Amino acid sequence: MQCRMDRFASDIVLVGIKIASLVLKEARSMPEEKHEEHKGGMTVREAGHLGGEKGGHKGGEATKEKHGHEFYEEIGHKGGQKVKELIEKGEEAEKKEEK
């Protein structure tokens, strides 16, 4: 059982790596001015970082107050179910390839 779990974990990591490489490839194909567009003396990256520092925390607190702990449990469960579904689909596709 543990060997099977290790295999699933490694499959998930491989899928994540493939997705990351596709995103990176897409980002590299964009013109440089799209990455670091200057407006008001701040790059897009700097503005995003600053917004994440300020708004990210406040947004998380507001969501927590509005929806409560159960909300996070529910979305965590949904995410876990989606991962399980994707793993099963991957296994089915792998079995079809072996035939």
N, C-alpha and C positions, 0 to 999 in steps of 0.2 A: 504493500500500500504506500509506504513512504517513497519508494522509487517512482511510483506513478505520480505522486504529489510533486516530487522534484522535477519530473518531466513536464508537468503542467506549468510549474513555476518558470521553468526555463523557456517553455513555449511562449508564455506571457511576456517574458523579457525580450524574446526575439521579435515578437509582434511590436512591442514598444520601440525597439531599436529601428525596425523597418519604418514605422510611422515617423520617428524622429528624423531619420535620414531623408524621408520624402519632404518633410517640412523644411529641413535645412537646405535641400536641393532647391525648393521653391523660393526660399528666402535669398539664396545666392543668385538666383536668376533675376531678381528684382534689381532695378537700377539703384545705385548707391544713394541717390538723393531721397529715395523712398524710405531708406533705413534711418537716416540721420537728418531729417528735414528740419531746418532751423526756422523758428518763428518766435519772436520775442526773446531771443537770446538763449533758448533752451532747446535741446534736441528732443526728438520724440521719445527716445529711450529715457532721458532724464525726467521728462514730464510724466511718463508712465510710472517710473520708480517713485517719484514724489507722490503721485496720486495713489499708488498702492500703499505707501506709508500712511497717508492720511485717511483716504476714503476706504481702503480695504478693511481696516480695523473697525471703523465706524459702521460700515455696511454689515460686517459680521455681527457686531453687537446688536444692530437694529433687527437683523434677521433672527437672531437668537431670542430677542425680546418678543418679536411678533409671532414666531412659530413655535418656539420652545424646543426642548430636547428631543421630543418624539420626531420632529421634522428631520433632524439630522440622522436619527436612527432609520427612518423610512428611506431617505435618499441613499444612505449607505447600503441598505438592503437592496434597493433597486440597482445600484451600481454593481454589487456583488452578483446579483442574478444575471445582469448583462454580461459580466465577465464569464460566468459559468456557461451561458448560452453561446458566447463566442468560442470558448474552448471546445464545447461539444460540436459546433459547426466545423471547427478546424480539424477535430479528430475524424469527423465524417468525411471531410474532403481528403484527408490523409489516407483513409481506408480506401476511398475510391481510386486514388492515385496508385495504390499498391496493387489493385486488381488488374 
